[in-house]
Amino acid sequence: MSSHPRIEAWLHRVWSHRGPTACLLYPLSLIYEAISASKRKSTKPQHLPVPVVVVGNIYVGGTGKTPVTIALVRELRARGWTPGVISRGFGRQAEEVKIVTPESDAREVGDEPLLIARDSMAPVAVGRARYQAGLALLHAHPGVNIILSDDGLQHTALARDVELAVIGAGGLGNGWLLPAGPLREPVSRLDEVDALILNTTTDVEVESRTPRFAVSSCFGACRRLSNGDIRDIDEISHDLKASQGKALAAAGIASPGRFFAMVRAHDIDCTELELGDHYNFAKNPFAGRKESIILITAKDAVKCARIPEIKNDDRIWVVGLEVVLDTYLVDIVDQKAAAAAQRMGRHPETRNDKIE
């Protein structure tokens, strides 16, 4: 997806219905589908020695997979697992496998993997080849006994034991594949996954027999980027009213509208700034802004923290996001992963075997 918000908005408008432009592109979608099916049929999946859970989607662009992945890491850890995470690392400058630490540079590992490493404190590895990333992760962290793949539903070179498809506010668009629609795989693919995760506050129509679960989201603590001070979002709202200050909400994510709506739900009348997904902050979007408070997402913060001009701007607050998963969804993942571990000759009841 382009990082230009106007192009993204135009594409999503085209993909929201089966209008003239989409119909004109439809023959290309048939070619895309044939090529994808052929590639999938000819690819032999490689198996890692631990259960693999893929958190992906069929809608191109972001649907909120990363916050779901972070929440699932925490839930599985609470059930005795030692999770690790692999990801391609969208937007990184290199392609080779790399281990991610909380101190990594987002330009080298990608913004989302770095956010996962910092927020979940789980071991993370990035690489275009997810199987190789998984091997590297297990070599660096032999205590890991389950791997979550952030994205990768279409990366069939990696065998998986559990598949979760996240559906965001865009739903399934017009139901057509790229480029006439927003889908990377046919809607029927959703019948093959283990669970659907509805990560949206709006009603979306999804025809599938697969179990579906809604996630709930709320803002966590807000952290001042310059010095790490912690405040509640409602405290910031109260102070803005008391001082008659102005607020700017900025987001370089796929669906910024939800972030803006959540800010407004805390009685903050903010100016909205859509930066485009994976915005790189090569140009400071806050320079010359007159607002007294600037609210940004945690995904953007991992890049902003590396730019002194932005990091030292006392107006900027990072808004934390807390995602709550349905217990029954976690049960499905836990049970299927435990069954996979047992097939591998491991002992899921202890969930603490190490890879030798």
C-alpha positions in Angstrom: 0.0 0.0 0.0 1.1 3.5 -0.7 2.0 5.7 2.3 0.2 8.7 0.7 -3.1 9.1 2.6 -4.9 10.6 -0.5 -4.0 7.7 -2.7 -5.0 5.2 0.0 -8.3 6.9 0.6 -9.1 6.9 -3.2 -8.2 3.2 -3.5 -10.4 2.3 -0.6 -13.3 4.3 -2.1 -12.9 2.3 -5.4 -12.7 -0.9 -3.5 -15.8 -0.3 -1.3 -18.2 -1.1 -4.2 -18.3 -2.6 -7.6 -18.3 0.6 -9.6 -16.9 1.4 -13.1 -13.2 1.5 -12.1 -13.4 -1.8 -10.2 -15.3 -3.4 -13.1 -12.7 -2.2 -15.5 -9.9 -3.8 -13.4 -11.8 -7.0 -12.8 -10.1 -9.0 -15.6 -6.8 -8.3 -13.9 -8.2 -9.7 -10.7 -8.8 -13.0 -12.5 -5.2 -13.1 -13.6 -4.0 -12.3 -10.1 -6.2 -15.1 -8.7 -4.8 -17.6 -11.1 -1.2 -16.7 -10.4 -1.8 -16.8 -6.7 -3.5 -20.2 -6.8 -0.7 -21.6 -9.0 2.0 -20.3 -6.6 0.2 -21.7 -3.6 -0.2 -25.1 -5.2 3.5 -25.3 -6.1 4.8 -24.2 -2.7 5.8 -26.9 -0.2 5.4 -25.6 3.4 8.3 -25.9 5.7 7.7 -26.9 9.3 9.3 -25.3 12.4 9.8 -27.6 15.5 7.2 -25.6 17.5 3.6 -24.7 17.0 3.0 -21.7 14.6 0.1 -19.3 14.9 -0.5 -17.0 12.0 -2.3 -13.7 12.7 -3.1 -12.4 9.2 -5.8 -11.1 6.9 -7.0 -11.3 3.3 -7.7 -7.5 3.1 -4.6 -5.6 1.7 -3.2 -3.1 4.2 -3.7 -2.9 7.9 -6.6 -4.4 9.9 -5.1 -4.1 13.4 -3.1 -7.4 13.3 -0.2 -6.1 15.4 -2.3 -5.0 18.5 -4.0 -8.4 18.3 -0.6 -10.2 18.1 0.6 -8.3 21.2 -2.5 -9.2 23.1 -2.3 -12.8 22.1 1.4 -13.0 23.2 0.4 -11.8 26.6 -2.6 -14.2 26.9 -0.5 -17.2 25.8 2.3 -16.3 28.2 -0.3 -16.2 31.0 -1.2 -19.8 30.1 2.3 -21.0 30.4 3.7 -20.7 26.9 6.9 -18.9 26.0 5.9 -17.0 22.8 8.1 -15.6 20.1 7.1 -13.5 17.1 8.2 -13.4 13.5 7.3 -10.8 10.8 8.4 -9.6 7.4 9.0 -6.2 8.8 7.3 -3.9 6.3 9.3 -0.9 5.2 12.6 -2.1 6.5 15.7 -1.3 4.4 17.2 -4.8 4.4 15.8 -8.2 3.5 18.0 -10.5 5.6 16.8 -12.1 8.8 17.4 -10.0 11.9 16.7 -10.4 15.6 14.7 -7.5 17.0 15.3 -5.9 20.4 13.5 -3.0 22.1 16.6 -0.9 21.2 16.5 -1.7 17.5 16.1 0.9 14.8 12.7 0.9 13.1 14.4 1.6 9.7 16.3 -1.7 10.1 13.5 -4.0 11.5 10.2 -2.2 10.7 7.9 -0.2 12.9 5.5 -3.0 13.8 8.0 -5.6 14.8 9.8 -3.0 17.0 6.5 -2.1 18.6 5.8 -5.8 19.3 9.2 -6.2 20.9 8.7 -3.2 23.1 5.1 -3.7 24.1 5.1 -7.5 24.5 8.7 -8.1 25.6 8.6 -11.2 23.5 11.6 -12.3 21.3 11.0 -11.1 17.7 12.7 -11.8 14.4 12.1 -10.3 11.0 12.8 -11.6 7.5 11.1 -12.0 4.1 11.4 -15.8 4.5 9.4 -16.5 7.6 10.7 -20.0 8.0 14.3 -18.8 8.2 13.2 -16.0 10.6 11.6 -18.7 12.8 14.8 -20.8 12.8 16.9 -17.7 13.7 14.5 -16.8 16.5 14.6 -20.4 18.0 18.4 -20.4 17.7 18.7 -17.0 19.5 16.0 -17.9 22.1 15.8 -21.7 22.6 13.2 -21.2 25.4 10.5 -20.2 22.8 8.0 -22.9 22.4 5.3 -21.3 20.2 5.7 -18.8 17.4 3.2 -16.1 16.3 3.6 -14.8 12.8 2.4 -11.2 12.5 0.9 -11.3 9.0 1.8 -14.1 6.7 -1.6 -15.7 6.0 -0.5 -15.8 2.3 3.1 -16.8 3.0 2.4 -20.5 2.4 6.1 -21.4 2.5 5.7 -21.6 6.3 3.6 -24.4 7.7 1.2 -23.3 10.4 -0.9 -25.0 13.0 -3.4 -22.2 13.7 -4.7 -19.5 11.4 -6.5 -16.3 12.6 -7.9 -13.8 10.1 -8.3 -10.3 11.4 -11.1 -8.2 9.8 -11.0 -4.4 10.2 -13.3 -1.5 9.6 -13.1 -2.0 5.8 -14.7 -5.4 6.1 -14.1 -7.2 2.8 -14.7 -4.2 0.6 -16.4 -5.2 -2.7 -15.4 -8.8 -2.3 -13.0 -8.8 -5.3 -9.3 -9.6 -5.5 -6.6 -7.1 -6.3 -6.5 -4.8 -8.2 -10.3 -4.6 -8.7 -10.9 -5.1 -5.0 -8.9 -5.0 -1.7 -8.6 -8.8 -1.2 -5.4 -10.8 -1.4 -7.3 -14.1 -1.4 -10.9 -15.1 -2.2 -13.6 -14.7 0.5 -13.8 -18.5 0.6 -10.4 -18.5 2.2 -12.0 -17.4 5.5 -13.8 -20.8 5.7 -10.3 -22.4 6.0 -9.0 -20.5 9.0 -9.5 -21.4 12.6 -11.1 -18.1 13.7 -12.1 -14.7 12.5 -11.3 -11.7 14.7 -13.5 -8.7 14.2 -11.4 -5.7 15.0 -13.9 -3.0 14.2 -16.5 -0.9 16.0 -18.8 -0.9 12.9 -20.9 -3.8 11.6 -19.3 -5.7 8.8 -20.9 -8.4 6.7 -18.8 -11.6 6.5 -20.3 -14.8 5.1 -18.3 -17.6 6.6 -19.0 -20.6 8.8 -15.8 -20.0 10.7 -16.2 -19.0 14.4 -15.8 -15.2 14.9 -14.9 -13.2 17.9 -15.0 -9.4 18.5 -12.1 -7.7 20.2 -12.5 -4.6 22.4 -10.0 -1.8 22.5 -9.4 1.1 24.8 -6.7 3.6 25.5 -4.1 2.8 28.0 -1.6 5.2 29.7 -0.3 8.1 27.7 3.5 8.7 27.7 5.2 12.0 26.9 7.7 11.2 24.2 10.3 13.6 25.4 10.7 12.5 29.0 8.5 9.4 29.6 6.0 11.1 31.9 2.8 9.1 32.3 -0.7 10.5 32.3 -4.2 9.3 31.7 -6.0 10.4 28.6 -8.8 11.9 30.6 -6.3 14.0 32.6 -5.1 15.4 29.3 -8.6 16.1 28.2 -9.4 17.9 31.5 -6.3 20.1 31.2 -7.0 21.0 27.6 -10.4 22.3 28.6 -9.1 24.2 31.6 -6.4 25.9 29.5 -8.5 26.2 26.4 -5.7 24.5 24.5 -5.9 22.9 21.1 -5.1 19.3 20.3 -3.8 17.5 17.2 -4.3 13.8 16.7 -1.9 12.3 14.2 -1.7 8.8 12.9 0.4 6.9 10.4 -1.7 3.8 10.5 -3.9 2.0 8.0 -7.2 3.1 9.6 -6.7 6.4 11.4 -10.4 7.1 11.7 -10.8 4.7 14.6 -7.9 6.4 16.5 -9.4 9.8 15.9 -12.8 8.6 17.0 -11.4 7.1 20.2 -9.6 10.4 21.0 -12.9 12.3 20.5 -14.7 9.8 22.7 -12.6 11.2 25.6 -14.1 14.6 24.9 -11.0 16.0 23.1 -11.9 18.2 20.2 -8.9 17.6 18.0 -7.6 18.5 14.6 -7.0 15.3 12.6 -3.8 14.6 10.7 -3.7 11.4 8.5 -0.1 10.6 7.7 -0.5 7.4 5.7 0.3 3.9 6.8 4.0 3.4 7.8 4.8 7.1 7.5 8.6 7.4 7.8 8.8 10.9 9.4 11.6 12.0 7.0 9.7 15.3 7.1 8.5 16.5 10.5 4.7 16.8 10.2 4.5 18.7 13.5 6.9 21.6 12.6 4.9 24.8 12.6 1.8 23.3 14.2 0.2 25.6 16.8 -1.6 23.0 18.9 -0.5 22.7 22.5 -1.0 18.9 22.6 -0.1 16.3 20.0 -1.4 12.8 20.3 0.2 10.0 18.3 0.1 6.2 18.1 2.6 3.8 19.6 3.4 2.5 16.1 4.4 6.0 15.0 6.3 6.6 18.3 8.9 4.0 17.6 10.1 6.0 14.6 9.6 9.5 16.2 11.8 8.5 19.1 14.8 8.3 16.7 14.4 11.9 15.4 15.6 14.5 17.9 13.5 17.3 16.5 10.4 15.3 17.1 11.4 13.4 20.2 12.2 16.6 22.1 8.9 18.2 21.3 7.2 18.4 24.7 3.7 18.6 23.2 3.8 15.0 21.9 2.1 12.3 23.9 2.1 8.6 22.8 -1.4 7.1 23.4 -1.2 3.4 24.4 -3.8 1.0 23.1 -5.1 -2.0 25.1 -6.7 -4.8 23.2 -8.8 -7.4 25.0 -9.3 -10.8 23.4 -12.3 -13.1 23.9 -11.4 -15.9 26.3 -12.9 -18.5 23.9 -10.6 -17.3 21.1 -7.6 -17.8 23.3 -8.9 -21.2 24.3 -9.0 -22.2 20.6 -5.4 -21.1 20.0 -4.2 -22.7 23.2 -5.8 -26.0 22.5 -4.9 -26.3 18.9 -1.3 -25.3 19.7 -1.1 -27.8 22.5 -2.4 -30.5 20.1 0.3 -29.5 17.6 3.0 -29.6 20.2 1.9 -33.1 21.2 2.1 -34.3 17.6 5.6 -33.0 17.5 6.5 -35.1 20.5 6.6 -32.2 22.9 4.8 -31.8 26.2 2.1 -29.1 25.9 0.9 -29.6 29.5 4.1 -28.2 30.8 4.6 -25.6 28.0 8.2 -25.0 29.0 10.2 -27.4 26.8 13.2 -25.9 25.2 14.5 -26.4 21.7 17.8 -28.2 21.7 
